[in-house]
Amino acid sequence: QVQLVESGGGSVEAGGSLTLSCAASEYTDSNYCMGWFRQAPGKEREGVAVFATGNSKNYYADSVKGRFTISQDNAKKTLYLQMNSLKPEDTAVYFCAADRAPAAVPPLLGCLTLYAEGSFAYWGQGTQVTVSS
């Protein structure tokens, strides 16, 4: 059982930056999928970014590409989301998620399947990000 704890949310003005952290209790192997999702009031949860630990490749939603950066400190078992040039439409509760990467496929490809379906096994409790105009 992997436990995830997010931190780093807060309120910021448009154009500002925040860095979210997601501390994991353990990784049971080296081939994991780590993702960030968000849910704004009245909207469905959407994927933001995903990171494949098996080959250190990542993928971003078009809405955040070029502004957000997903990264991992394996030694600290921590996933990060650096968010720059924030916009009011980035306001949401942000969740991190983790799961073992599907076997027998390239790591990022397997992670993208989980990402597209939102079907990660482990989820954090969420952290609020509010961007004011």
PyRosetta script that sets phi, psi and omega in degrees:
from pyrosetta import init, pose_from_sequence

init()
pose = pose_from_sequence("QVQLVESGGGSVEAGGSLTLSCAASEYTDSNYCMGWFRQAPGKEREGVAVFATGNSKNYYADSVKGRFTISQDNAKKTLYLQMNSLKPEDTAVYFCAADRAPAAVPPLLGCLTLYAEGSFAYWGQGTQVTVSS")
pose.set_psi(1, 119.3)
pose.set_omega(1, 178.8)
pose.set_phi(2, -97.1)
pose.set_psi(2, 127.4)
pose.set_omega(2, 175.4)
pose.set_phi(3, -104.3)
pose.set_psi(3, 136.7)
pose.set_omega(3, -177.2)
pose.set_phi(4, -121.7)
pose.set_psi(4, 133.9)
pose.set_omega(4, 179.7)
pose.set_phi(5, -129.7)
pose.set_psi(5, 115.4)
pose.set_omega(5, 178.7)
pose.set_phi(6, -87.8)
pose.set_psi(6, 153.8)
pose.set_omega(6, 172.9)
pose.set_phi(7, -154.8)
pose.set_psi(7, 168.2)
pose.set_omega(7, 174.6)
pose.set_phi(8, 103.7)
pose.set_psi(8, -4.7)
pose.set_omega(8, 178.1)
pose.set_phi(9, -69.1)
pose.set_psi(9, 170.5)
pose.set_omega(9, 179.1)
pose.set_phi(10, 166.8)
pose.set_psi(10, -166.5)
pose.set_omega(10, 179.4)
pose.set_phi(11, -110.1)
pose.set_psi(11, 138.5)
pose.set_omega(11, -177.9)
pose.set_phi(12, -149.3)
pose.set_psi(12, 154.4)
pose.set_omega(12, 176.0)
pose.set_phi(13, -81.4)
pose.set_psi(13, 156.7)
pose.set_omega(13, 177.5)
pose.set_phi(14, -54.6)
pose.set_psi(14, 137.7)
pose.set_omega(14, -176.7)
pose.set_phi(15, 92.9)
pose.set_psi(15, -11.5)
pose.set_omega(15, -178.8)
pose.set_phi(16, -82.5)
pose.set_psi(16, -174.6)
pose.set_omega(16, -175.8)
pose.set_phi(17, -133.8)
pose.set_psi(17, 151.2)
pose.set_omega(17, 172.4)
pose.set_phi(18, -144.3)
pose.set_psi(18, 153.1)
pose.set_omega(18, 172.9)
pose.set_phi(19, -123.4)
pose.set_psi(19, 120.2)
pose.set_omega(19, 176.3)
pose.set_phi(20, -92.4)
pose.set_psi(20, 145.5)
pose.set_omega(20, 176.5)
pose.set_phi(21, -123.2)
pose.set_psi(21, 149.2)
pose.set_omega(21, 177.3)
pose.set_phi(22, -136.9)
pose.set_psi(22, 107.6)
pose.set_omega(22, -179.0)
pose.set_phi(23, -91.3)
pose.set_psi(23, 127.3)
pose.set_omega(23, -179.8)
pose.set_phi(24, -101.9)
pose.set_psi(24, 142.8)
pose.set_omega(24, -179.2)
pose.set_phi(25, -71.6)
pose.set_psi(25, -30.5)
pose.set_omega(25, -179.5)
pose.set_phi(26, -169.3)
pose.set_psi(26, 156.3)
pose.set_omega(26, 166.3)
pose.set_phi(27, -118.9)
pose.set_psi(27, 124.5)
pose.set_omega(27, -176.0)
pose.set_phi(28, -83.6)
pose.set_psi(28, -17.2)
pose.set_omega(28, 172.0)
pose.set_phi(29, -153.8)
pose.set_psi(29, -178.1)
pose.set_omega(29, -172.0)
pose.set_phi(30, -91.4)
pose.set_psi(30, -3.6)
pose.set_omega(30, -176.1)
pose.set_phi(31, -113.4)
pose.set_psi(31, 83.2)
pose.set_omega(31, -177.5)
pose.set_phi(32, -118.5)
pose.set_psi(32, 158.0)
pose.set_omega(32, 170.7)
pose.set_phi(33, -108.4)
pose.set_psi(33, 129.5)
pose.set_omega(33, 178.3)
pose.set_phi(34, -124.0)
pose.set_psi(34, 128.7)
pose.set_omega(34, -175.9)
pose.set_phi(35, -133.6)
pose.set_psi(35, 158.3)
pose.set_omega(35, 171.0)
pose.set_phi(36, -116.8)
pose.set_psi(36, 134.2)
pose.set_omega(36, 176.4)
pose.set_phi(37, -129.0)
pose.set_psi(37, 164.2)
pose.set_omega(37, 176.4)
pose.set_phi(38, -145.4)
pose.set_psi(38, 154.9)
pose.set_omega(38, 177.7)
pose.set_phi(39, -139.7)
pose.set_psi(39, 117.7)
pose.set_omega(39, 177.4)
pose.set_phi(40, -90.5)
pose.set_psi(40, 157.1)
pose.set_omega(40, -179.8)
pose.set_phi(41, -55.4)
pose.set_psi(41, 129.2)
pose.set_omega(41, 176.5)
pose.set_phi(42, 76.9)
pose.set_psi(42, 5.3)
pose.set_omega(42, -178.8)
pose.set_phi(43, -121.6)
pose.set_psi(43, 161.2)
pose.set_omega(43, 177.5)
pose.set_phi(44, -76.4)
pose.set_psi(44, 156.0)
pose.set_omega(44, 175.5)
pose.set_phi(45, -63.9)
pose.set_psi(45, 140.8)
pose.set_omega(45, 179.0)
pose.set_phi(46, -132.5)
pose.set_psi(46, 151.0)
pose.set_omega(46, 177.0)
pose.set_phi(47, -76.0)
pose.set_psi(47, 144.4)
pose.set_omega(47, 178.5)
pose.set_phi(48, -110.6)
pose.set_psi(48, -50.9)
pose.set_omega(48, -177.7)
pose.set_phi(49, -162.3)
pose.set_psi(49, 156.7)
pose.set_omega(49, 177.5)
pose.set_phi(50, -140.4)
pose.set_psi(50, 145.7)
pose.set_omega(50, -177.8)
pose.set_phi(51, -129.2)
pose.set_psi(51, 129.1)
pose.set_omega(51, 178.1)
pose.set_phi(52, -99.6)
pose.set_psi(52, 113.4)
pose.set_omega(52, -178.1)
pose.set_phi(53, -69.9)
pose.set_psi(53, -21.2)
pose.set_omega(53, -177.7)
pose.set_phi(54, -65.4)
pose.set_psi(54, -32.4)
pose.set_omega(54, 178.3)
pose.set_phi(55, -137.0)
pose.set_psi(55, 12.7)
pose.set_omega(55, 175.9)
pose.set_phi(56, 55.9)
pose.set_psi(56, 34.4)
pose.set_omega(56, 176.2)
pose.set_phi(57, -103.3)
pose.set_psi(57, 157.0)
pose.set_omega(57, -176.3)
pose.set_phi(58, -139.5)
pose.set_psi(58, 171.4)
pose.set_omega(58, -179.5)
pose.set_phi(59, -147.5)
pose.set_psi(59, 143.1)
pose.set_omega(59, -179.6)
pose.set_phi(60, -125.8)
pose.set_psi(60, 147.1)
pose.set_omega(60, 169.2)
pose.set_phi(61, -65.7)
pose.set_psi(61, 147.9)
pose.set_omega(61, -178.5)
pose.set_phi(62, -57.8)
pose.set_psi(62, -32.9)
pose.set_omega(62, -175.4)
pose.set_phi(63, -67.8)
pose.set_psi(63, -18.8)
pose.set_omega(63, -177.7)
pose.set_phi(64, -119.6)
pose.set_psi(64, -5.5)
pose.set_omega(64, -176.5)
pose.set_phi(65, -58.7)
pose.set_psi(65, 132.6)
pose.set_omega(65, -179.5)
pose.set_phi(66, 88.7)
pose.set_psi(66, -13.7)
pose.set_omega(66, -179.9)
pose.set_phi(67, -114.1)
pose.set_psi(67, -34.0)
pose.set_omega(67, -178.1)
pose.set_phi(68, -107.7)
pose.set_psi(68, 148.7)
pose.set_omega(68, 177.0)
pose.set_phi(69, -133.3)
pose.set_psi(69, 125.2)
pose.set_omega(69, 176.5)
pose.set_phi(70, -98.7)
pose.set_psi(70, 136.9)
pose.set_omega(70, 179.5)
pose.set_phi(71, -152.0)
pose.set_psi(71, 168.2)
pose.set_omega(71, -176.4)
pose.set_phi(72, -138.7)
pose.set_psi(72, 138.0)
pose.set_omega(72, 168.5)
pose.set_phi(73, -107.5)
pose.set_psi(73, 98.9)
pose.set_omega(73, -173.6)
pose.set_phi(74, -63.3)
pose.set_psi(74, -37.4)
pose.set_omega(74, -178.7)
pose.set_phi(75, -62.6)
pose.set_psi(75, -35.6)
pose.set_omega(75, -179.6)
pose.set_phi(76, -92.3)
pose.set_psi(76, -1.4)
pose.set_omega(76, -177.7)
pose.set_phi(77, 51.7)
pose.set_psi(77, 45.0)
pose.set_omega(77, -176.3)
pose.set_phi(78, -128.3)
pose.set_psi(78, 134.4)
pose.set_omega(78, 175.1)
pose.set_phi(79, -103.8)
pose.set_psi(79, 141.5)
pose.set_omega(79, -179.1)
pose.set_phi(80, -122.7)
pose.set_psi(80, 155.3)
pose.set_omega(80, 169.8)
pose.set_phi(81, -135.6)
pose.set_psi(81, 104.0)
pose.set_omega(81, 176.0)
pose.set_phi(82, -84.3)
pose.set_psi(82, 122.1)
pose.set_omega(82, -176.8)
pose.set_phi(83, -117.4)
pose.set_psi(83, 115.0)
pose.set_omega(83, 179.0)
pose.set_phi(84, -114.5)
pose.set_psi(84, 164.4)
pose.set_omega(84, 178.4)
pose.set_phi(85, 48.5)
pose.set_psi(85, 48.5)
pose.set_omega(85, -176.1)
pose.set_phi(86, -64.5)
pose.set_psi(86, 146.2)
pose.set_omega(86, -178.8)
pose.set_phi(87, -121.2)
pose.set_psi(87, 156.1)
pose.set_omega(87, 177.7)
pose.set_phi(88, -54.6)
pose.set_psi(88, -32.9)
pose.set_omega(88, -180.0)
pose.set_phi(89, -71.9)
pose.set_psi(89, -5.7)
pose.set_omega(89, 173.1)
pose.set_phi(90, -82.9)
pose.set_psi(90, -6.4)
pose.set_omega(90, 179.1)
pose.set_phi(91, -61.2)
pose.set_psi(91, 124.4)
pose.set_omega(91, -177.2)
pose.set_phi(92, -178.2)
pose.set_psi(92, 170.6)
pose.set_omega(92, 165.9)
pose.set_phi(93, -88.6)
pose.set_psi(93, 127.3)
pose.set_omega(93, -176.9)
pose.set_phi(94, -103.5)
pose.set_psi(94, 133.0)
pose.set_omega(94, -178.8)
pose.set_phi(95, -120.5)
pose.set_psi(95, 141.0)
pose.set_omega(95, 167.9)
pose.set_phi(96, -102.2)
pose.set_psi(96, 156.0)
pose.set_omega(96, -176.1)
pose.set_phi(97, -144.2)
pose.set_psi(97, 153.8)
pose.set_omega(97, -178.7)
pose.set_phi(98, -146.3)
pose.set_psi(98, 152.3)
pose.set_omega(98, 175.2)
pose.set_phi(99, -167.3)
pose.set_psi(99, 158.0)
pose.set_omega(99, 172.1)
pose.set_phi(100, -64.9)
pose.set_psi(100, 140.4)
pose.set_omega(100, 177.2)
pose.set_phi(101, -68.8)
pose.set_psi(101, 141.1)
pose.set_omega(101, 176.0)
pose.set_phi(102, -57.2)
pose.set_psi(102, 143.7)
pose.set_omega(102, -177.4)
pose.set_phi(103, -81.5)
pose.set_psi(103, 160.1)
pose.set_omega(103, 170.7)
pose.set_phi(104, 69.0)
pose.set_psi(104, 14.1)
pose.set_omega(104, 173.0)
pose.set_phi(105, -134.8)
pose.set_psi(105, 156.8)
pose.set_omega(105, 176.2)
pose.set_phi(106, -55.0)
pose.set_psi(106, 141.0)
pose.set_omega(106, -171.6)
pose.set_phi(107, -51.6)
pose.set_psi(107, -50.7)
pose.set_omega(107, -176.4)
pose.set_phi(108, -65.9)
pose.set_psi(108, -37.7)
pose.set_omega(108, 178.8)
pose.set_phi(109, -59.9)
pose.set_psi(109, -44.7)
pose.set_omega(109, 177.5)
pose.set_phi(110, -63.8)
pose.set_psi(110, -40.6)
pose.set_omega(110, 179.6)
pose.set_phi(111, -65.8)
pose.set_psi(111, -36.4)
pose.set_omega(111, 179.4)
pose.set_phi(112, -63.4)
pose.set_psi(112, -31.5)
pose.set_omega(112, 176.6)
pose.set_phi(113, -64.6)
pose.set_psi(113, -47.4)
pose.set_omega(113, 177.0)
pose.set_phi(114, -62.1)
pose.set_psi(114, -40.8)
pose.set_omega(114, -178.2)
pose.set_phi(115, -62.9)
pose.set_psi(115, -47.1)
pose.set_omega(115, -177.6)
pose.set_phi(116, -64.1)
pose.set_psi(116, -35.7)
pose.set_omega(116, -179.0)
pose.set_phi(117, -87.9)
pose.set_psi(117, -12.9)
pose.set_omega(117, -174.4)
pose.set_phi(118, 61.7)
pose.set_psi(118, 32.5)
pose.set_omega(118, -170.3)
pose.set_phi(119, -106.6)
pose.set_psi(119, 35.7)
pose.set_omega(119, 175.3)
pose.set_phi(120, -66.9)
pose.set_psi(120, 148.9)
pose.set_omega(120, -177.3)
pose.set_phi(121, -78.1)
pose.set_psi(121, -31.1)
pose.set_omega(121, -173.1)
pose.set_phi(122, -122.4)
pose.set_psi(122, 137.7)
pose.set_omega(122, -176.6)
pose.set_phi(123, -135.4)
pose.set_psi(123, 145.6)
pose.set_omega(123, 171.3)
pose.set_phi(124, -83.0)
pose.set_psi(124, 179.7)
pose.set_omega(124, -175.8)
pose.set_phi(125, -86.3)
pose.set_psi(125, -13.7)
pose.set_omega(125, 177.8)
pose.set_phi(126, 97.8)
pose.set_psi(126, 151.7)
pose.set_omega(126, 175.9)
pose.set_phi(127, -138.9)
pose.set_psi(127, 136.3)
pose.set_omega(127, -174.3)
pose.set_phi(128, -81.8)
pose.set_psi(128, 132.7)
pose.set_omega(128, 172.2)
pose.set_phi(129, -121.0)
pose.set_psi(129, 124.2)
pose.set_omega(129, 179.9)
pose.set_phi(130, -123.9)
pose.set_psi(130, 123.7)
pose.set_omega(130, -179.8)
pose.set_phi(131, -115.8)
pose.set_psi(131, 120.4)
pose.set_omega(131, -178.7)
pose.set_phi(132, -99.5)
pose.set_psi(132, 148.4)
pose.set_omega(132, -178.2)
pose.set_phi(133, -88.0)
pose.dump_pdb("model.pdb")
